[in-house]
Amino acid sequence: MTSPRDTTPQSEASEASEKLAGLLKKFDDAIALLNNARDFAKPSKLPRVLDTARRVMLQEGGCAAIEARGRILEEAGIFLGSDWETPQHLVPSLTTHALTSADPNMVVIESLSELRLLAVAKGDYIHPLISLEQAHHYLTQTMAINLRLLFGEPTEAERETQGRLAEVPRHLFRHLSERIGYEHIIDHLIEEIWRILEQRPIQVEPVKSMITQIALCQANPDIDLGGSGQGADRLVSALFGPTRASREDPGLDIYRERLASMDAAALQGEATGFARSMHDTGLVSAYHPVLLRHLLDHSDHLLAEAMGLSSTGRDCLLCYHELVHALIRGGVYPETSQAVYGLTLTLERGIFYQPPVAPAMWRQLGLPLSDWSQARLNLAFGETISPRARLLEGVLCMLGLPLGVGQGNNPTCQSARALSMWAYNDPDYLLQMVAWAARDDDIIMHFEGMPLSSMASLSGVAQSLPMDLDPVSLIVVPHLDRIYAEMGRRCIGREGDPHRWVNPEFHGWWSGRGFRINVDVATGQLTELDDFLRHFYASYHPYYNGNQPLIHPQPAGIAVTDTAARFIGWHAITILRANLDPNDVMRVYFFNPNNDSGQDWGDGIKVSTADHGERFGESSLPFEQFVSRLYIYHYDPLERGELANITQEELDRVTGYIHRSWGKDRIPQGELQASSGPTPPGED
C-alpha cells in the first residue's frame, strides 16, 4: 500500500521551488528564441514569452526571478515597437488601466516593464534611456496610485473579467513594496498629493482616489505603516470630516438631520470649518454642498462664510444674489462638490461685474444639451447627476481656476491652452464656446475672414475622442482640435511655421502679431538665435522693455526636455507675466496645460510651481532658464524695447543652456566651435 503523500511545509516549499525552476527553464528558452529571431519575426515569438512570464509571476519568487532578467528581456526585444520601449515617456496614471485589463498580454507586459524598471531603480541595470532616480520615482508613483492593488483583494468585476490573472499585479506590487518599502510609498504619496494640490487642478478625482486609499490603509489593522503617513490626517479629514458635525463621516442623510437642528452659532462653526478646509487643500468634501444648499434658506452672511469669501467675493455675492443662489441649486451637489470651490473663486475674481458674464451664466443654467453632449458627459462621469449639472460644475471650476485646465493624456495642448486663456482673459467668449459646443454640436471660428465649422472640418490632432478631461474640455476640445488642425491645413504651402498665422486667429486678437522662431522649419537647425533672444528680452523682460508689465497672456512654444536635458518634443504654453520673485530673481510665470507642471527639464532647470511667488496653477523659471527652452513666441511689433542693452554675457549663458540640451544636434556647422557656453552653477 502506498503511503500518503508527504505534505510538510518543507516538501511543499521544495515542490514550489521545483515548479518555479521548471517554469524558469521554459521562460529562459522562450527568451532565447525571441532574442535569436529577426525583428520582423519577433511578434510570433512573443506569445510564448508572455504566457510563460504570467505563470512565473504567479509563483512565489517569480517576480524576483524576472527582475533579475530585466536587462535580458529588454535586449531580447520584448518591448520592441511598443509604448514600453521608451520608459522615460511612460505615465504612472496609465498603469491602473493596463494592470486591470482583461487582456492577459497587456497585464503581463506592463508587469514586466515594472520589474525591468525595478532592476534599474536598484542599480542592477544601467538603462540608456532612464536614470536610476527616474525609475525609482516612477515606481513609487505607480505603487501610490495603485495602492488598492497592493492591499486590496480583487473586486467582483476583476474576478469576472480577469479571473486568476488578477493575482499577477498583486504579486507584482508585493514584490515592489518589499524591494522599495511600504513607508516610502505612503510618505511619497502624501508628498505627491500636496505637490499636485498646490497647483490647484480642476480635475481632482485621481487625488481623491489616492486619499481614499490612504484612509483605507489607516483603518486596516493588518497594515503596519510604522512611522509613515505623517500629514495624511489633514487630507483625509478634508474629504471625510472637515467639521465637528461631520468628523466621524456620518453619511449625508445623518448630516442633513444634524443641520436641521443647529442654531446660528453652530451653523457658523460648520461654515467656517468647511471654508478653512477647502481653501487649505483645494478639495471639497461631499458634506460641503449639503451645508450650502441648507444655507440658501438662511442669510447670505452664512453663505459667504461657508465659501470663505473676501470682501470682493462678498460684494459680488450680494450684488448677484439671485444668480449665485440659482448656480448653487443648479450645479452644487455632493456629486459635484468641487463646484463649491469653482463658484467661490469665480466670485473672488469678480468677473460677474463684466456686463456679458452674468447673462451668459443665466443662459448656461438653462442651456439645453444635445444628445451627443449628454452621452459624452454620462459616459465620462456616470449618470448619478444630470449632465447639465455636471457641465455647470465644469464651467464654474474653469472660470474659478483658469490655470487648472489639463490636456489629459492627449496631444491637445493647443486646445487646453485656448480654454485656459479664454477663462483667464475673456470669460464671456469661453461661455459662448461652451454654449455652441454643448447645445449645437458645432463651433464656428474665423481664419483670415473665412468661417470654419468644427463639424465640417476634417480630423484634428487627436486620433480619438479624449475622455480623461474636465466636463468643459470634454465637450469643447474635440471641436477646437478640429478647427485648430483645419487652420493648420489652410497654411500648407506658406513659408515658415504655421503658428505665425494660426495662434492669433485661434486664441484671440490679443495674441501679438509679431512672431519669432529660432528653428528653421525646413532643416530643424537653430537659426537667428541671437536676434530671437534679444527680441524676447526687449519684449518681455521688465529691465529692457521700459518696465511694462505683460497686459494679455501670450501663446508660446517650448522645447520640452527630460531630466537628462534630452529633447522630447514641442509643447504649447501661455506666458502670463515676468516679475521679480521673493528672492529678487527675475522669473517668467507661465501656464503649462500638461496636467502636472512641476517638471525637471535637465541641466539644472527645474520648473517650480510653489514657493517662488507663483499663483495657483502657475509654473515659473528664472528668466534665463525659461528662455533657454523657448522656441516660439509672439510680441507686439509696435512696442519694442531696448535690444542693445542686453549684455552678451547674459545671452551666452542662455545659448549655453540651449546648446547643452535640445539644441545640441541643431547647431549649424559653422557655430559648433562656440557651442558649449558656461556651465550653470551647481553642475559638474
Secondary structure, 3 states (H helix, E strand, C coil): CCCCCCCCHHHHHHHHHHHHHHHHHHHHHHHHHHHHCCHHHHHHHHHHHHHHHHHHHCCCCHHHHHHHCHHHHHHHCCCCCCHHHCHHHCCHHHHHHHHCCCCHHHHHHHHHHHHHHHHHHCCCCCCCCCCHHHHHHHHHHHHHHCHHHHHCCCCHHHHHHHHHHHHHHHHHHHHHHHHHCHHHHHHHHHHHHHHHHCCCCCCCHHHHHHHHHHHHHHHCCCCCCCCCCCCHHHHHHHHHCCCHHHCCCCCHHHHHHHHHCCCHHHHHHHHHHHHHHHHHHCCCCCHHHHHHHHHCCCCHHHHHHHHCCCHHHHHHHHHCHHHHHHHHHHHCCHHHCHHHHHHHHHHHHCHHHCCCHHHHHHHHHCCCCCHHHHHHHHHHHCCCCCHHHHHHHHHHHHHHCCCCCCCCCCCCHHHHHHHHHHHHHCHHHHHHHHHHHHHHCCCEEEECCEEEECCCCCCCCCCCCCCCCCHHHHHHHHHHHHHHHHHHHHCCCCCCCCHHHHHHHHHCCCCCCEEEECECCCCCCECCHHHHHHHHHHHHCCCCCCCCCCCCCEEEEEEEECCCCCEEEEEEEEEEEEEECCCCCEEEEEECCCCCCCCECCCCCECECCCCCCCCCCEEEEHHHHHCCEEEEEECCCCCCCCCCCCHHHHHHHHHHHHHCCCHHHCCHHHHHHCCCCCCCCCC
